[in-house]
């Protein structure tokens, strides 16, 4: 991580060490609704406020930290903060929203933030935690579940293009409606030791969706370490960069020692794959997406699906393993598809496979390219590396409505 990010996190942690603490229950507690006491604590001069364990759960209306700085919120062991039933009528009502704020820490020990997913029939933005245009934010040790949107949402706002210096550590994002985590626009975002599980309710339904809203959004130094993406309705990881273009800042996204397992259900109408890569079909954004020492396993589908062109961001798989995949025998391990079947000329590619080990038992090819009968796929280019096939019954590439002879700068060393 960049030096300034480390310094910022050190400042956040120092707040905890030098904190003036107050228990929220000192202001009051109500088993029906403690919103007024929570707000009084946030608005107080105490820099650290504590949710203590009570005889019943903490119940609240939307909690808003807007233009707030130097505040630490601690959830003690076993605390559960719940969205009040029958409330959160606004589609954008998050349980905790952090906007235009800085130096904020949410820290839990076996604590939960819980919403009422079954109530939220309209909209997809009732997040457990929403972070907009904020700086130096730490979220650690919480379980975030049952939201009407995302477990965590990170973006900019009209007051700033992005959020920055975000550390998410040891969280569990479970059974949320839209995404486990969405990143729209961010700089210096580190997510580690965290799980994104069982997302289902509205499309896309991914464990992680990195999806900017406009060409001015940025994805700079976005890092995942030792994270799990499992049992989500769509892909475990969706990199959906169609709104960025060649005027956008190049993306820098990395995954280290992550596990992607058993994602995408048959009912989800999006393409089935553990990881999905998309980009604007003309004049796409540049940059790099790296997966290093990652494991993709126990999947009905393949490793990745992509319609991105070779002049967009580059994807690198380095020392990754795919095991017990392609169980449904309907999708290949690596699947590239032309961005447009009817108009234009496109060159797919921009992939490097550095020692990718693949193991599966079904009779599907490891690499498929789908072109168009209209000839819109001009070439496949910038595909390199070494793939090691272990216990694979069918070794081969498949080209549909496209001739392999058109490949350019294509050099895959495949070892069985």
Secondary structure, DSSP 8 states (H G I E B T S, - for coil): --HHHHHHHHHHHHHHHT--EEEGGGT---SS--HHHHHHHHHSS-SEEEE---SS-EEES-EEEES-EEEEEEE-TT-EEEE-TT---STT--SEEEES-EEEEEEEEEEEEE--GGG--S-S-B-SEEEES-EEEEEEEEEEES-BSEEEEEE-BTTBS-EEEEEEES-EEES-SSEEEEESSEEEEEEES-EEE---SSSS-EEEEE--SSTT--EEEEEEES-EEES-SS-SEEEEETT--TTS--EEEEEES-EEES---TT--S---SEEEEE-SSS---EEEEEES-EEES-SS-SEEE--BTTS-EEEEES-EEES--TTSSS-SEEEE-S-SSSS-EEEEEEEEEEEEEE--SS--SEEEE--TT--EEEEEEEEEEEEE-S-S---EEEESS-GGG-EEEEEEEE-
